[in-house]
């Protein structure tokens, strides 16, 4: 996870990647088609099962055997959902997959799957299994094809800084790598930067007392799409209400590259002031997260993401 900040990261480091097991993601064999496939609605129980499956693997810091197992689990479930061009990037093992759209361009929708290291017993039910769970269920429930740009689902590796290293220097390594590949014309399955219309990030979205105010580095127009979607569904914009101080997260490299980006994050996890008493502690466990929160975010996303142009 990240620290609150008053400015965005500057001078993001670039990484050169190469193909992971299985090579470059395969071309989308259905890209030219227009037939709409029937998909199920957002299933919060199924999403919570994805969350539980990650927690069962224990701590999952970047580079660990458990992180590699998590990446393989994500790729397997994407393929089972019918997602195309599933692959892994390197050296940081970002897992990617594509949902084709009927329009031009790409919207990147992301979450991170690694957990903070050097915290004994830290299983990251909320940080970051919750965001991954929402993304996996969106892979099953977004319309096929999308009525606008294609959606690139990205499960970022190496979001957490290692040990006591400053987050601003050592965090968000996987998303930096992804954007670096996009800047270079599109490598390892990253689309070319000029094709990316927007980026939406899900992080810490499983808190049973969910609140997702506008993170003030984020794009207000993108945020409004989610607030409107929530209001259309329930008559209330909750949990998409209010504002909070800026946060440095996996959306920052996209903002630095000029891409409109949105960080949907509840950075008040547990009692006490932000980031809350449960953040980056062994208290981040299954009993602190709720399927209802995944549903509130996921249902809004199913409505909002196809509206992004």
C-alpha positions in Angstrom: 0.0 0.0 0.0 1.0 3.6 -0.3 1.4 6.7 1.9 -0.8 9.7 1.6 0.9 12.5 -0.4 0.2 16.1 -1.4 1.9 15.8 -4.8 2.2 13.1 -7.5 5.4 11.2 -8.1 7.8 12.8 -10.5 10.4 11.2 -12.7 9.0 7.7 -12.7 11.6 5.1 -13.3 11.2 3.0 -16.5 11.7 -0.7 -16.7 12.3 -2.8 -19.8 10.2 -6.0 -19.7 10.3 -9.3 -21.6 7.8 -12.0 -22.1 6.8 -14.3 -19.2 5.9 -18.0 -19.5 3.8 -18.6 -22.6 5.2 -15.6 -24.5 3.4 -12.6 -25.8 -0.4 -12.7 -25.3 -2.1 -14.2 -28.4 -4.1 -12.0 -30.8 -7.8 -11.7 -30.1 -9.5 -14.1 -32.5 -12.8 -12.4 -32.1 -11.8 -8.8 -32.4 -13.5 -8.3 -35.7 -16.9 -9.7 -34.6 -19.9 -7.7 -33.3 -22.1 -10.4 -31.8 -23.0 -9.6 -28.2 -22.5 -12.5 -25.7 -24.8 -13.0 -22.7 -23.0 -12.5 -19.4 -24.1 -12.9 -15.8 -24.5 -9.9 -13.5 -22.0 -9.1 -10.8 -22.0 -11.9 -8.3 -20.7 -10.7 -4.9 -20.6 -14.3 -3.5 -18.4 -15.4 -6.4 -16.2 -12.3 -5.9 -15.8 -13.1 -2.2 -14.8 -16.6 -3.1 -12.0 -15.2 -5.2 -11.0 -13.0 -2.3 -10.9 -16.1 0.0 -8.8 -18.1 -2.5 -6.1 -15.4 -2.3 -6.1 -15.2 1.5 -5.7 -19.0 1.7 -2.4 -18.6 0.0 -1.1 -16.6 2.9 1.2 -13.6 2.6 1.9 -12.8 -1.1 4.8 -10.3 -1.4 6.2 -9.7 -4.8 8.7 -12.3 -5.9 7.5 -15.0 -3.5 6.3 -18.4 -4.4 2.8 -17.4 -3.1 2.8 -14.3 -5.4 3.6 -16.5 -8.4 0.8 -18.9 -7.4 -1.5 -15.9 -7.1 -0.6 -14.7 -10.6 -1.3 -18.2 -12.0 -4.6 -18.4 -10.1 -5.6 -15.0 -11.6 -4.6 -16.1 -15.2 -6.5 -19.3 -14.8 -9.7 -17.6 -13.7 -9.4 -15.0 -16.4 -9.2 -17.7 -19.1 -12.2 -19.5 -17.5 -14.2 -16.3 -17.8 -13.4 -16.2 -21.5 -11.0 -13.3 -21.3 -8.7 -13.0 -24.3 -5.0 -12.4 -24.6 -4.3 -13.4 -21.0 -0.6 -13.2 -20.2 2.1 -12.2 -17.7 4.6 -9.4 -18.1 8.2 -9.3 -16.8 10.3 -8.7 -14.7 7.3 -7.7 -12.5 4.6 -10.2 -13.1 1.7 -8.1 -14.1 -1.2 -10.3 -15.2 -3.1 -8.9 -18.1 -6.2 -9.8 -20.1 -8.4 -8.1 -22.6 -12.2 -7.6 -23.1 -12.8 -6.3 -26.6 -14.9 -3.3 -27.3 -16.8 -2.1 -30.3 -15.1 1.3 -30.3 -11.5 2.6 -30.6 -9.0 2.8 -27.8 -8.5 1.1 -24.4 -9.5 1.7 -20.8 -7.1 0.1 -18.3 -8.9 -1.3 -15.2 -6.5 -2.4 -12.5 -5.8 -3.7 -9.0 -2.6 -5.0 -7.3 -2.3 -8.6 -6.0 0.9 -8.4 -4.0 0.9 -7.9 -0.2 3.3 -5.9 1.9 6.4 -8.0 3.1 8.0 -8.0 6.5 4.7 -8.0 8.4 4.3 -11.5 10.0 0.8 -12.9 9.4 -0.3 -10.2 6.9 -2.7 -11.9 4.4 -4.1 -8.7 2.9 -7.8 -9.6 2.7 -8.5 -5.9 1.9 -5.1 -4.8 0.7 -5.1 -6.0 -2.1 -7.3 -9.2 -2.4 -10.5 -7.1 -2.5 -9.5 -5.2 -5.6 -8.4 -8.4 -7.4 -11.7 -10.0 -6.5 -13.7 -7.1 -8.0 -11.6 -7.3 -11.2 -12.0 -11.0 -11.6 -15.8 -10.7 -11.2 -15.8 -7.8 -13.7 -14.1 -10.1 -16.1 -17.2 -12.3 -15.9 -19.9 -9.7 -15.8 -19.0 -6.8 -18.1 -20.9 -6.8 -21.4 -19.4 -8.6 -24.4 -18.4 -6.8 -26.5 -18.2 -3.5 -24.6 -20.1 -0.7 -26.3 -17.1 1.6 -26.2 -13.3 1.1 -25.9 -11.8 -2.3 -25.1 -10.9 -2.9 -21.4 -7.5 -4.1 -20.5 -7.7 -5.8 -17.1 -4.3 -5.5 -15.3 -3.4 -7.2 -12.0 -0.3 -5.3 -10.9 2.6 -6.9 -9.2 5.1 -5.0 -6.9 2.7 -2.3 -5.8 4.1 -2.5 -2.2 7.4 -1.0 -1.3 9.9 -3.5 0.1 10.7 -3.4 3.8 11.2 0.1 5.1 12.0 1.6 1.8 10.1 4.8 1.0 6.9 4.2 -1.0 7.6 7.1 -3.3 10.9 5.5 -4.3 10.1 1.8 -4.2 6.4 1.4 -4.6 4.2 1.0 -7.7 7.0 -0.8 -9.6 4.5 -3.0 -11.6 2.4 -0.1 -12.8 5.5 1.9 -13.6 6.7 -1.0 -15.8 3.3 -1.2 -17.5 3.2 2.5 -18.4 6.9 2.3 -19.5 5.9 -0.4 -22.0 3.0 1.6 -23.2 5.3 4.7 -23.7 7.5 2.5 -25.9 4.7 1.9 -28.4 3.1 -1.0 -26.6 5.2 -3.9 -25.4 4.4 -7.2 -23.5 0.7 -6.7 -24.2 0.5 -3.1 -22.9 -1.4 -1.0 -25.4 0.4 2.0 -26.9 0.1 5.0 -24.6 -1.8 7.1 -27.1 -4.5 4.4 -27.3 -5.2 4.5 -23.5 -8.3 6.6 -22.9 -8.5 6.3 -19.1 -7.4 4.2 -16.1 -9.5 3.0 -13.2 -7.9 1.4 -10.1 -9.6 -0.6 -7.3 -7.7 -0.7 -4.0 -9.0 -1.4 -0.4 -12.6 -1.8 -1.6 -13.7 -4.6 0.8 -14.0 -2.8 4.1 -17.3 -3.6 5.7 -17.7 0.1 6.5 -17.0 1.1 2.9 -16.4 4.8 2.0 -14.8 5.8 -1.3 -14.5 9.6 -1.5 -12.9 11.3 -4.5 -9.1 11.0 -4.2 -8.2 14.5 -5.3 -5.5 13.5 -7.7 -8.1 11.5 -9.6 -10.2 12.6 -12.5 -13.6 14.0 -11.2 -15.4 13.1 -14.4 -14.5 9.4 -14.0 -15.5 9.5 -10.4 -18.9 11.0 -11.2 -19.7 8.1 -13.5 -19.4 5.7 -10.5 -21.4 8.0 -8.2 -24.2 8.3 -10.8 -24.1 4.5 -11.4 -24.5 3.9 -7.7 -27.4 6.4 -7.4 -29.2 4.8 -10.4 -28.9 1.5 -8.7 -29.9 2.3 -5.1 -31.1 5.9 -5.1 -27.9 7.0 -3.2 -24.4 7.8 -4.4 -23.0 6.0 -1.4 -20.2 4.9 -1.0 -19.0 7.3 -3.7 -19.4 10.5 -1.7 -17.0 13.3 -0.4 -13.3 14.0 -1.0 -10.1 12.9 0.6 -6.4 14.0 0.5 -4.3 12.7 -2.5 -2.9 9.2 -2.4 0.0 7.8 -4.4 -1.1 4.5 -5.9 -0.9 2.5 -9.1 -2.8 5.2 -10.9 0.0 7.7 -10.4 2.2 6.5 -13.4 -0.8 6.9 -15.7 -1.5 10.5 -14.4 2.1 11.3 -15.0 1.8 10.1 -18.5 -1.2 12.3 -19.1 -3.9 9.6 -18.9 -7.1 10.5 -17.0 -7.1 8.1 -14.0 -9.3 7.3 -11.0 -8.2 5.6 -7.7 -11.2 4.0 -6.0 -9.8 3.5 -2.5 -11.1 3.4 1.1 -8.0 4.6 2.9 -9.7 4.5 6.3 -9.5 0.9 7.2 -10.4 0.3 10.9 -10.7 2.7 13.8 -8.6 5.8 14.1 -7.4 8.4 11.6 -6.5 7.4 8.0 -5.2 4.9 7.0 -6.9 3.2 9.9 -5.8 0.7 12.5 -6.1 -2.4 10.3 -3.9 -1.1 7.4 -0.7 -3.1 7.0 -1.3 -5.2 10.1 -2.2 -8.8 10.7 -5.7 -7.6 11.4 -6.4 -7.3 7.7 -8.3 -10.6 7.7 -11.5 -12.1 6.2 -13.7 -11.0 9.1 -12.9 -7.3 8.3 -14.2 -7.5 4.7 -17.7 -8.0 3.3 -19.3 -9.3 0.1 -21.7 -6.4 0.3 -18.9 -3.9 -0.2 -17.6 -5.8 -3.2 -21.1 -5.7 -4.6 -21.5 -1.9 -4.1 -18.3 -1.3 -6.0 -18.7 -4.0 -8.6 -22.3 -3.1 -9.5 -21.3 0.5 -10.0 -18.4 -0.6 -12.1 -20.5 -2.8 -14.4 -22.6 0.3 -15.2 -19.8 3.0 -15.2 -17.0 1.3 -17.1 -18.9 0.9 -20.4 -19.7 4.6 -20.3 -16.0 5.7 -20.4 -15.0 7.1 -23.7 
